[in-house]
């Protein structure tokens, strides 16, 4: 089981990612350390804006790609 998630960052932007353990991944993003994404190191996530569970890694990759193609208005 995998999660696709979207974080709202301090500057109002969104970050979309995939995680098997979403709680652990959110802690990594919040820490700002080497384990977090380069994007969230400089944009500092504020809150989890969205999450959904997928069956497997390929399904999570497809859903992440679909979300990233959405416009900002669609994400809001």
C-alpha positions in Angstrom: 0.0 0.0 0.0 1.3 3.5 -0.9 0.0 7.0 -0.4 0.0 9.9 -2.8 0.0 13.2 -0.9 0.1 16.9 -1.5 1.6 19.4 0.9 0.8 23.1 1.0 4.0 25.0 1.5 4.5 28.2 3.4 4.7 30.3 0.2 1.3 28.8 -1.0 2.8 26.4 -3.5 2.1 22.6 -3.5 4.4 19.6 -3.3 3.2 16.2 -4.5 4.8 13.0 -3.5 4.5 9.3 -2.8 5.2 7.4 0.4 4.7 3.9 1.9 4.8 5.3 5.4 3.1 8.7 5.1 3.6 9.7 8.8 7.4 9.1 8.6 7.6 10.9 5.3 5.8 14.0 6.7 8.2 14.1 9.6 11.1 14.0 7.1 9.7 16.9 5.2 9.1 18.9 8.4 12.6 18.3 9.6 14.2 20.0 6.5 17.1 17.6 6.7 18.8 15.5 4.1 16.0 13.0 3.9 13.4 15.5 2.8 12.8 16.6 -0.8 15.0 19.4 -2.1 11.8 21.4 -2.9 10.4 21.2 0.6 13.8 22.1 2.1 13.5 25.6 0.5 9.7 25.9 0.6 8.9 24.4 4.0 5.7 22.5 4.1 3.0 23.9 6.4 0.2 21.2 6.1 -1.0 18.1 4.5 -3.5 19.3 1.9 -4.5 16.0 0.4 -3.7 12.2 0.6 -5.1 9.1 -1.0 -4.2 5.5 -0.7 -3.2 3.4 -3.8 -2.9 -0.4 -4.3 0.7 -0.4 -5.4 3.8 1.6 -6.5 2.8 1.8 -10.2 -0.7 3.1 -9.3 0.9 5.7 -7.0 3.3 6.9 -9.7 0.4 7.3 -12.2 -1.7 9.2 -9.7 1.2 11.4 -8.7 1.8 12.3 -12.4 -1.9 13.1 -12.9 -1.9 15.4 -9.9 1.2 17.2 -11.0 -0.4 17.8 -14.4 -3.4 19.5 -12.7 -3.6 23.3 -12.7 -3.3 25.2 -9.5 -7.0 25.9 -9.6 -7.8 22.2 -9.9 -5.5 21.5 -6.9 -7.2 24.1 -4.8 
